[in-house]
Amino acid sequence: MAESTTATEPDKRARISAVAAWESLFRAQVAVMRTLAAEFPTKDISLNEYDVLFNLSRQPDRTLRLRDLNTHVLLSQPSVSRLVDRLVSRGLVAKCPEPSDARGTVIRLTDAGYDLFRRVAIEHMKTITDRVGSRLSTEELHTLAELCDKLRLDS
């Protein structure tokens, strides 16, 4: 009987540690995102719109299928579609039919969208550096990035 109780103790400690780590990560993410949203350097685009422009800017030819864009941003599919439509109406992105799938849509970052993204990114990076980079050492930043990548890529 003592053996089975002992065998579950490490499991219980592991669960408690995992939950504590998750809560810490979640609370840190919320605190950082609140700061970044509050100090976002422009009223020309929202933080969510910036996220779409950021993800498009990192793609070959600054182009991405809409369904793939949905996997890169933290919004629901209908919200992404509405946000993309707003960006299209402002000339920051263009929607094109997907050549290999008539049902699909490709989103392309326009030159105007890229120029706006670059202007905002420079200021936004300063806020990120102040909020995150000033509180962690270079080694801690590398470790944090590795741990976050491990969590993200294993899912």
Secondary structure as UniProt FT lines:
FT   HELIX           2..38
FT   HELIX           47..57
FT   HELIX           60..62
FT   STRAND          63..65
FT   HELIX           66..72
FT   HELIX           77..89
FT   TURN            90..91
FT   STRAND          93..98
FT   TURN            99..100
FT   STRAND          101..109
FT   HELIX           111..128
FT   HELIX           129..133
FT   TURN            134..135
FT   HELIX           138..153
//
